[in-house]
Amino acid sequence: MTDIKQQALACRDAAHAIAQLSTDAKNDLLRSMAAALEADADAILRANQQDLQAAKAKGTAGAMLDRLTLDPQRLAGIANALREVAELPDPVGLVTRREVRPNGIAIERVRIPLGVVAMIYEARPNVTADAAALCLKAGNGVILRGGSEAIHSNTAIAAALKRAISDAGLPAAAMTLVEDLRRETMVELLQLTDIVDLAIPRGGEGLIRFVSEHARVPVIKHYKGVCHLYVDKQADLALAQRLLLDGKASRPGVCNALETLLVHRDVAARFLPAAIEALRARKVEVRGDQATRALVPGVAAASEDDYAAEFLDLILAVRVVDDIDQAIEHIRRHGSDHTEVIASEDAASAERFIKAIRSAVVMVNASSRFSDGGELGLGAEIGISTTRLHSYGPMGAESLTVERFVVRGEGQVRHEDLLG
Amino acid sequence: MTDIKQQALACRDAAHAIAQLSTDAKNDLLRSMAAALEADADAILRANQQDLQAAKAKGTAGAMLDRLTLDPQRLAGIANALREVAELPDPVGLVTRREVRPNGIAIERVRIPLGVVAMIYEARPNVTADAAALCLKAGNGVILRGGSEAIHSNTAIAAALKRAISDAGLPAAAMTLVEDLRRETMVELLQLTDIVDLAIPRGGEGLIRFVSEHARVPVIKHYKGVCHLYVDKQADLALAQRLLLDGKASRPGVCNALETLLVHRDVAARFLPAAIEALRARKVEVRGDQATRALVPGVAAASEDDYAAEFLDLILAVRVVDDIDQAIEHIRRHGSDHTEVIASEDAASAERFIKAIRSAVVMVNASSRFSDGGELGLGAEIGISTTRLHSYGPMGAESLTVERFVVRGEGQVRHEDLLG
């Protein structure tokens, strides 16, 4: 048997022990894991220095290097995030529905853990702790396969967390860090259909496509967020401009940032000049269609590609539309099923937009930047799904469980006549 | 573009129209589909005769031929099943949770259709109508790929149903029957990741494994049901015998029939002789372990394989266990995550069993035969999932939808300071 299969089997066995834990036992464990991270701070930061040196030697810089970097403050943030997961409600055992059938059997739908979750991720070492915490909170085992660029940091973080698990008298294999980073080993992990219940890739589009193509286990993923703001003809234009600036300029590098602005032609002349001026004051480059360019001087022409782009940068594509139907049609063609926003004071338009748009999150008069597990009340988030199955949108601990049936009777059978 | 891709794209576009329909419009459509089946009864039965003749010429007989056979009564049953689906609650638009966040944004979790569902199935022509009805009820498009043995029946049924869809002014592509039955065409369908949202295989283990291996779209499936009854030391033994006979002998060929009986050793001597006598009176062959054979003469020895077998026949594997832990361990090793039953009057034992067993359905003092969408209150059933993701256990119309987020605000943003 290969090492990775052996590790995965050990994780599955350990997951069984985690699934049985009480809420208090899990929360105590999460707090011990936070304390273990703090106790190992020096070792973790030293390990991170090794990763950073290797990255710099390879010419890594900018945002990539920043994502890899740990410092005492960031490490404290990771430990606190574990304590916050301890404070979240426990989804396991939650009874979501009860029904007594005419024959007297009592049916409950009860949440149970998924089993073993494989996280495949890049760069950010905090994912090692965050994902472990959420998976354990939901009663699962977790197999963590981070990137080679963060291997020393991930190993040091995992060592601290595993010690906390062992010290609690639990099998440390419940949290398994894959240290063999060969691609073929990852592929094998992704094909262990009888052991791994779910794979969640987090990282660049290349990684996510690789996981999707090679996995035989279920995968929940999102490729990109091409989020739209549609300014309706009955919009409060001052409110719409607030949503626009917050959506585009507050943190352009995240998946819930706006990438395209659609404006109803009846309000375009009133909205666009001031809105684009405000965007420019925040260093946003605007690329527009003919109508936008006719209204505002100096706007570059948007290409067809611009309307499908996740810029992750201070760039915005703008288009003037004839009506709400054209806006919906545009989003249907170019959208990524992530998050769309309508600014409108007309309740009928808002409802029509909600119904016609099939994205995971639809906002009415609220910023796309709220499309986030924390902001939507899930507590921490393990990812955002644009897979329309199981979970759609931000995924918290509950998304790491599934409902099953528990039936209690008093000897009911289906074929009484057989028993006579 | 290949034909199958073109058909799938047309189905996706049509699904968009179905997703927007009101509950009344969908229910009217389902009733019209039932009427269309009745109007076409002669044509459908003639087509079925073609399939039956071809099957007989190939030497098909027994249960397989029976599953393929339609007659006026069965056809009436299929039409009535459509009317029953019309009576079910509509899962689309269901608000499952509401929350207002401290910043005032109001969050709803709302069910929406999955999009396009591909059903891959064998033999039974009723699946063509049943699956179409449930998928449409849940606002989805459906692509039906039945087996070659039922192609004439399926085509005639689909023609009637599609006419009803067209007559309602809706795009008939919402229900697409694949007539090109080459394996490579099915594989292509299963890899249309941007078009097909879910594949559900129904049929023999070979078909299901083929679909799982070749699909790139999400698959929900179950391979087999190896259902267990555990008779606890505190069981009501008369009640336990009722569950045993109903579970094993009422319909042995279905996936929720019992395959293995586990008996606590403290009650084995009191339970097994009478129970096995009653089983034998119903023509059930018993294969047991050493302890069972010591208690009851004439019991054949059970092999290790017998404990993992889905007999789908009047055969039962029996084992005497030391305690509930050994029963749980046995089920964990040999079970199929489908349905397990405990007979016990001890509430603590029952809770322990429920918690330790991770099957989709756990029954306390009720027959395994209730593990069925209709019996568990789901109305019709599109399949039973032993995939611990999205849906686990019997799947009704609701399992063909997913929750998404709808957020309503009054201009809330995340970074107020950016707007000044």
Chai-1 contact restraints between the chains, C-beta under 6 A:
chainA,res_idxA,chainB,res_idxB,connection_type,confidence,min_distance_angstrom,max_distance_angstrom,comment,restraint_id
A,E99,B,G377,contact,1.0,0.0,6.0,A-B,restraint_1
A,I105,B,A366,contact,1.0,0.0,6.0,A-B,restraint_2
A,I107,B,L376,contact,1.0,0.0,6.0,A-B,restraint_3
A,L114,B,R388,contact,1.0,0.0,6.0,A-B,restraint_4
A,G115,B,R388,contact,1.0,0.0,6.0,A-B,restraint_5
A,D197,B,R388,contact,1.0,0.0,6.0,A-B,restraint_6
A,L198,B,L389,contact,1.0,0.0,6.0,A-B,restraint_7
A,P218,B,L389,contact,1.0,0.0,6.0,A-B,restraint_8
A,L239,B,G411,contact,1.0,0.0,6.0,A-B,restraint_9
A,R242,B,G411,contact,1.0,0.0,6.0,A-B,restraint_10
A,R242,B,V413,contact,1.0,0.0,6.0,A-B,restraint_11
A,R242,B,L419,contact,1.0,0.0,6.0,A-B,restraint_12
A,L245,B,L418,contact,1.0,0.0,6.0,A-B,restraint_13
A,L245,B,L419,contact,1.0,0.0,6.0,A-B,restraint_14
A,D246,B,V413,contact,1.0,0.0,6.0,A-B,restraint_15
A,D246,B,R414,contact,1.0,0.0,6.0,A-B,restraint_16
A,D246,B,H415,contact,1.0,0.0,6.0,A-B,restraint_17
A,A249,B,L418,contact,1.0,0.0,6.0,A-B,restraint_18
A,S250,B,R414,contact,1.0,0.0,6.0,A-B,restraint_19
A,S250,B,H415,contact,1.0,0.0,6.0,A-B,restraint_20
A,S250,B,L418,contact,1.0,0.0,6.0,A-B,restraint_21
A,I354,B,V406,contact,1.0,0.0,6.0,A-B,restraint_22
A,A360,B,R404,contact,1.0,0.0,6.0,A-B,restraint_23
A,V361,B,F405,contact,1.0,0.0,6.0,A-B,restraint_24
A,V362,B,V406,contact,1.0,0.0,6.0,A-B,restraint_25
A,M363,B,V407,contact,1.0,0.0,6.0,A-B,restraint_26
A,V364,B,R408,contact,1.0,0.0,6.0,A-B,restraint_27
A,N365,B,G409,contact,1.0,0.0,6.0,A-B,restraint_28
A,N365,B,E410,contact,1.0,0.0,6.0,A-B,restraint_29
A,N365,B,G411,contact,1.0,0.0,6.0,A-B,restraint_30
A,A366,B,I105,contact,1.0,0.0,6.0,A-B,restraint_31
A,A366,B,V407,contact,1.0,0.0,6.0,A-B,restraint_32
A,A366,B,G409,contact,1.0,0.0,6.0,A-B,restraint_33
A,A366,B,Q412,contact,1.0,0.0,6.0,A-B,restraint_34
A,S367,B,V413,contact,1.0,0.0,6.0,A-B,restraint_35
A,S367,B,R414,contact,1.0,0.0,6.0,A-B,restraint_36
A,R369,B,R414,contact,1.0,0.0,6.0,A-B,restraint_37
A,L376,B,I107,contact,1.0,0.0,6.0,A-B,restraint_38
A,G377,B,E99,contact,1.0,0.0,6.0,A-B,restraint_39
A,R388,B,L114,contact,1.0,0.0,6.0,A-B,restraint_40
A,R388,B,G115,contact,1.0,0.0,6.0,A-B,restraint_41
A,R388,B,D197,contact,1.0,0.0,6.0,A-B,restraint_42
A,R388,B,V402,contact,1.0,0.0,6.0,A-B,restraint_43
A,L389,B,L198,contact,1.0,0.0,6.0,A-B,restraint_44
A,L389,B,P218,contact,1.0,0.0,6.0,A-B,restraint_45
A,L389,B,H390,contact,1.0,0.0,6.0,A-B,restraint_46
A,H390,B,L389,contact,1.0,0.0,6.0,A-B,restraint_47
A,H390,B,H390,contact,1.0,0.0,6.0,A-B,restraint_48
A,Y392,B,V402,contact,1.0,0.0,6.0,A-B,restraint_49
A,Y392,B,R404,contact,1.0,0.0,6.0,A-B,restraint_50
A,G393,B,R404,contact,1.0,0.0,6.0,A-B,restraint_51
A,G393,B,F405,contact,1.0,0.0,6.0,A-B,restraint_52
A,V402,B,R388,contact,1.0,0.0,6.0,A-B,restraint_53
A,V402,B,Y392,contact,1.0,0.0,6.0,A-B,restraint_54
A,R404,B,A360,contact,1.0,0.0,6.0,A-B,restraint_55
A,R404,B,Y392,contact,1.0,0.0,6.0,A-B,restraint_56
A,R404,B,G393,contact,1.0,0.0,6.0,A-B,restraint_57
A,F405,B,V361,contact,1.0,0.0,6.0,A-B,restraint_58
A,F405,B,L376,contact,1.0,0.0,6.0,A-B,restraint_59
A,F405,B,G393,contact,1.0,0.0,6.0,A-B,restraint_60
A,V406,B,I354,contact,1.0,0.0,6.0,A-B,restraint_61
A,V406,B,V362,contact,1.0,0.0,6.0,A-B,restraint_62
A,V407,B,M363,contact,1.0,0.0,6.0,A-B,restraint_63
A,V407,B,A366,contact,1.0,0.0,6.0,A-B,restraint_64
A,R408,B,V364,contact,1.0,0.0,6.0,A-B,restraint_65
A,G409,B,N365,contact,1.0,0.0,6.0,A-B,restraint_66
A,G409,B,A366,contact,1.0,0.0,6.0,A-B,restraint_67
A,E410,B,N365,contact,1.0,0.0,6.0,A-B,restraint_68
A,G411,B,L239,contact,1.0,0.0,6.0,A-B,restraint_69
A,G411,B,R242,contact,1.0,0.0,6.0,A-B,restraint_70
A,G411,B,N365,contact,1.0,0.0,6.0,A-B,restraint_71
A,Q412,B,A366,contact,1.0,0.0,6.0,A-B,restraint_72
A,V413,B,R242,contact,1.0,0.0,6.0,A-B,restraint_73
A,V413,B,D246,contact,1.0,0.0,6.0,A-B,restraint_74
A,V413,B,S367,contact,1.0,0.0,6.0,A-B,restraint_75
A,R414,B,D246,contact,1.0,0.0,6.0,A-B,restraint_76
A,R414,B,S250,contact,1.0,0.0,6.0,A-B,restraint_77
A,R414,B,S367,contact,1.0,0.0,6.0,A-B,restraint_78
A,R414,B,R369,contact,1.0,0.0,6.0,A-B,restraint_79
A,H415,B,D246,contact,1.0,0.0,6.0,A-B,restraint_80
A,H415,B,S250,contact,1.0,0.0,6.0,A-B,restraint_81
A,L418,B,S250,contact,1.0,0.0,6.0,A-B,restraint_82
A,L419,B,R242,contact,1.0,0.0,6.0,A-B,restraint_83
A,L419,B,L245,contact,1.0,0.0,6.0,A-B,restraint_84
